Amino acid sequence: MKRFTLSVITLVVALLVITACAQNQATPTTAPTEQTGAVTEQPAPTPVPTKQEQPAAEGSLLEVVKQRGKLICGANANLPGFGYLDQEGNYAGFDIDFCRALAAAIFDDPDAVEFRPLTAKERFTAVQTGEVDVLIRNTTWTLTRDASVGMDFGVVTFYDGQGIMVRKEDNITTLEDLQGAAICVTTGTTTELNLADQMRARGIEYTPVVFETADNTFGAYEEGRCDAVTTDKSGLVSRKSLLQDPEAHVILDATLSKEPLGPAVLQGDPIWHDVVMWTVFATIQAEEFGITSENVDDFLNSEDPGIRRFLGLEGELGENLGLTNDFAYRVIKNVGNYGEIYDRNLGPGTPFELPRGLNDLWTRGGLLYSPPFR
Ligand SMILES: N[C@@H](CCC(=O)N[C@@H](CS)C(=O)NCC(=O)O)C(=O)O
């Protein structure tokens, strides 16, 4: 009797284990396995609804955006190279191109996006209240913003660090030279706290002169109300180009902080978050594959399974996200890969000529690394 009970228990445990394993097995019975690409016969898994079988974007902002027919992107209007209004009054820049890439991924139309200009102070409220679907505006990913401001980050579009700009004639070369200085800084940014931390750590006394917008911060610096001005190095390079005599100013070598800049969405909407992240990853992966807006159509004949999946010629990667399978193709065709976006806005031939540095592919010594498209 005891033996019989034991056998029953063993059988039940074995069944439970098999069921649990089957539920983890997301690949269809005869699909190529992840590791080998070989076709294997496996026991039929217990049917679990996949993302495609579920109403893909139900309850997600993705559905709202699709029904609205356009994306609303929170942007910067005052940062040449990143987010600004060009001579025709159109939004342009590196961050703006990622808004356009997202519109291309969803609508196959990079113009299906409305931009909302936001100051540093306004930006998170705009996401929290749903005024914007996504914030792509030189915004640093920090723990506090992630955990208590209610944002979700997850992918970095630009690895930056905080810098300091001074007038050349003042012969300031190190942070220590700023003893007793007045330093202009914008409120609602990571900048204020970084400055305070760094100066305290070095025992340097200074007076912060705080403004709400970059225009006021840099205006005050230009008027001579501060000895120095501080923000992300990208912001300094950008705003230096707007000063009356850019050559009269210099950005110090010192880097005060890590500023990983990337898109932020409202916390708690994993479907929308995935769409935003994988759109950015598509630009990075395309550059790694050597796929550009110019040659993407040639790749439609590729026999490389990785490229075929990436472009949506095989598999269901896009549908898994609630998009079409060719979403990466749409992004690259309409907006270009990461390198194209970078070069167009910040690279050679632009007023900024920013070296790729950390913002290069991992294969060239940078930090850009897309998870696998599979
Ligand atoms: N990356 C930093 C700083 C971002 C930031 O907003 N910088 C200011 C100073 S350059 C800016 O872009 N202001 C634009 C404006 O005032 O419209 C952060 O996320 O807090």
The ligand as an SDF file (V2000), in Angstrom:
LIG
                    3D

 20 19  0  0  0  0  0  0  0  0999 V2000
   20.5400   64.9560  -19.0660 N   0  0  0  0  0  0  0  0  0  0  0  0
   20.2150   65.8450  -18.0070 C   0  0  0  0  0  0  0  0  0  0  0  0
   20.0830   67.2970  -18.4670 C   0  0  0  0  0  0  0  0  0  0  0  0
   18.9970   67.4830  -19.4960 C   0  0  0  0  0  0  0  0  0  0  0  0
   18.5400   68.9210  -19.7510 C   0  0  0  0  0  0  0  0  0  0  0  0
   17.3310   69.1700  -19.7130 O   0  0  0  0  0  0  0  0  0  0  0  0
   19.4400   69.8540  -20.0220 N   0  0  0  0  0  0  0  0  0  0  0  0
   19.0480   71.2430  -20.2350 C   0  0  0  0  0  0  0  0  0  0  0  0
   20.2700   72.0840  -20.3240 C   0  0  0  0  0  0  0  0  0  0  0  0
   21.1860   71.9420  -21.8310 S   0  0  0  0  0  0  0  0  0  0  0  0
   18.2130   71.3780  -21.4780 C   0  0  0  0  0  0  0  0  0  0  0  0
   18.2890   70.5810  -22.3960 O   0  0  0  0  0  0  0  0  0  0  0  0
   17.3850   72.3970  -21.5360 N   0  0  0  0  0  0  0  0  0  0  0  0
   16.5900   72.7030  -22.6880 C   0  0  0  0  0  0  0  0  0  0  0  0
   15.5500   73.7630  -22.4360 C   0  0  0  0  0  0  0  0  0  0  0  0
   15.6400   74.4490  -21.4370 O   0  0  0  0  0  0  0  0  0  0  0  0
   14.6490   73.8850  -23.2260 O   0  0  0  0  0  0  0  0  0  0  0  0
   18.9460   65.3850  -17.3380 C   0  0  0  0  0  0  0  0  0  0  0  0
   18.2960   64.4520  -17.8260 O   0  0  0  0  0  0  0  0  0  0  0  0
   18.5770   65.9570  -16.3080 O   0  0  0  0  0  0  0  0  0  0  0  0
  1  2  1  0
  2  3  1  0
  2 18  1  0
  3  4  1  0
  4  5  1  0
  5  6  2  0
  5  7  1  0
  7  8  1  0
  8  9  1  0
  8 11  1  0
  9 10  1  0
 11 12  2  0
 11 13  1  0
 13 14  1  0
 14 15  1  0
 15 16  2  0
 15 17  1  0
 18 19  2  0
 18 20  1  0
M  END
$$$$
